């Protein structure tokens, strides 16, 4: 069996995460038991939620255990199978973690899913037609639930979730305004992704400036917001929200490294009669087939062509992950393993 | 026509409201036109929402205009009628404002409603079987939507909304924990109103202490919360909230006098996958008949017997109102006018 390189969580961050939090090891891949398959990972997904799980704090998921392989989504190829539902050569998506190979109990529900790469590229199953895409779909359809013509805002607009969000929202006839970091990302958002406008948070780094930019970009106010960041951006959105606006709380990455970030004026949720709802998409698996079907159709129709940032080789994973947390990625962050 | 005493809003508060914000005047009641009725007010309702409307700020309702009669709910008796639907002697509830008499265009929908005082005392139509009761009903049934056995928390527990909330929630098989100010109110909450426990916020005046008190009173965590106050109480509730907890945001009186009160850790809404929703009950008039029917039945069955704080005479209205904002009332605050 092949030698397998893995990244373990070695210790927990104090403040910002660093490369020293991770440890690279090499282990032999164990022999397959009945019901197991051996998967060679082609791509590893890097996602902001991983940072939250590195903390030893109450969160929605069990925290990442110390000394174990960093958890994460993977796509790859079945190299050997002792499960009747899988054969060598099958392309599969799973939660293989930060490693080159995984041995999977393929009979466990949700452990592995065969995918069709005739239309949708394999890597997209970690992004637009995977967890990030379904995340955008859930927040849009199950919480924001917009009407045609309404104005929606999404932060981290050019990332995996944001790029799926705008495609799904434009298909529903909404005006969609993004928030992203830097002129290059903002130009890409409007020129390539279909955003009606995009606000550069680096040029609007405080509440007053962001609120003014939102007012200019959303002349009819904000009816729905998909929050990936938190902090002053959410404060600014609340200032421009219309009556009965909905906020899908997906991530608050701005506060992952240290003290909780307060919400300046929660009374605006009352004044605007808003609904603010947090969610985690893995708790709504019954909706995934419907979401993935729509996302696949958007890809097939050329209406969802997300950009990818691809780091090369497992050893590059920690720096790619830390860079993503700082917004240095441009589109869905992946690590290509072969 | 009778001489009518009125309180006008003379100027807006800077910081805390004071008696000088109001001005007492005497005017002649105008002669009735066709379609109008003359109502003599028996009781005037004093409610926390009035404080918010005294500010010249964006809010859910138009702010109280300067130089005009303070708006507010009233119950009284029709003394003279030029509308075919009303006759002298009818008992009615309306928005007569801080004055002794009102002339009402009775054909305007929602302007006046005849009430039955055979079982429900007239004053209750301003509290348990009126706007505050429907407010409790809406937040409980339309936002919190509890299951039997779940734990619910309500702040301002012994007020008009809190006392209706506990009766409605106990009827649904919930554990209900109140938050009130002082040992007398807390004893009344558990001994008379049916709360399973009541926390004295004067004895738990900071986040840590309140969170510990909530942990003790809610050993299974908090599934639903009805917020009348805001500030550190809401912060503490978020720390003890269960997954998928719901918060009905009804009032945030703690922040009415000055700077907005921040929410310390909004990421808890995400971590707990909570739904937080603001509402104003007057925007859901279609649900009032259903709510009022249940509230009337609870009163008739002796399961909802709210306490009232009754000030005597219109001149006492400002001091009674300011005292209520400081929590000096005990139960529904009314002004008895005759």
Boltz contact constraints between the chains, C-beta under 6 A:
constraints:
  - contact:
      token1: [A, 59]
      token2: [B, 271]
      max_distance: 6.0
  - contact:
      token1: [A, 60]
      token2: [B, 271]
      max_distance: 6.0
  - contact:
      token1: [A, 249]
      token2: [B, 269]
      max_distance: 6.0
  - contact:
      token1: [A, 249]
      token2: [B, 270]
      max_distance: 6.0
  - contact:
      token1: [A, 252]
      token2: [B, 267]
      max_distance: 6.0
  - contact:
      token1: [A, 252]
      token2: [B, 270]
      max_distance: 6.0
  - contact:
      token1: [A, 255]
      token2: [B, 267]
      max_distance: 6.0
  - contact:
      token1: [A, 260]
      token2: [B, 265]
      max_distance: 6.0
  - contact:
      token1: [A, 260]
      token2: [B, 267]
      max_distance: 6.0
  - contact:
      token1: [A, 262]
      token2: [B, 262]
      max_distance: 6.0
  - contact:
      token1: [A, 262]
      token2: [B, 264]
      max_distance: 6.0
  - contact:
      token1: [A, 263]
      token2: [B, 263]
      max_distance: 6.0
  - contact:
      token1: [A, 263]
      token2: [B, 266]
      max_distance: 6.0
  - contact:
      token1: [A, 264]
      token2: [B, 262]
      max_distance: 6.0
  - contact:
      token1: [A, 265]
      token2: [B, 260]
      max_distance: 6.0
  - contact:
      token1: [A, 266]
      token2: [B, 263]
      max_distance: 6.0
  - contact:
      token1: [A, 267]
      token2: [B, 252]
      max_distance: 6.0
  - contact:
      token1: [A, 267]
      token2: [B, 255]
      max_distance: 6.0
  - contact:
      token1: [A, 267]
      token2: [B, 260]
      max_distance: 6.0
  - contact:
      token1: [A, 269]
      token2: [B, 249]
      max_distance: 6.0
  - contact:
      token1: [A, 269]
      token2: [B, 278]
      max_distance: 6.0
  - contact:
      token1: [A, 270]
      token2: [B, 249]
      max_distance: 6.0
  - contact:
      token1: [A, 270]
      token2: [B, 252]
      max_distance: 6.0
  - contact:
      token1: [A, 270]
      token2: [B, 278]
      max_distance: 6.0
  - contact:
      token1: [A, 271]
      token2: [B, 59]
      max_distance: 6.0
  - contact:
      token1: [A, 271]
      token2: [B, 60]
      max_distance: 6.0
  - contact:
      token1: [A, 273]
      token2: [B, 278]
      max_distance: 6.0
  - contact:
      token1: [A, 273]
      token2: [B, 279]
      max_distance: 6.0
  - contact:
      token1: [A, 274]
      token2: [B, 278]
      max_distance: 6.0
  - contact:
      token1: [A, 275]
      token2: [B, 277]
      max_distance: 6.0
  - contact:
      token1: [A, 276]
      token2: [B, 276]
      max_distance: 6.0
  - contact:
      token1: [A, 277]
      token2: [B, 275]
      max_distance: 6.0
  - contact:
      token1: [A, 278]
      token2: [B, 269]
      max_distance: 6.0
  - contact:
      token1: [A, 278]
      token2: [B, 270]
      max_distance: 6.0
  - contact:
      token1: [A, 278]
      token2: [B, 273]
      max_distance: 6.0
  - contact:
      token1: [A, 278]
      token2: [B, 274]
      max_distance: 6.0
  - contact:
      token1: [A, 279]
      token2: [B, 273]
      max_distance: 6.0
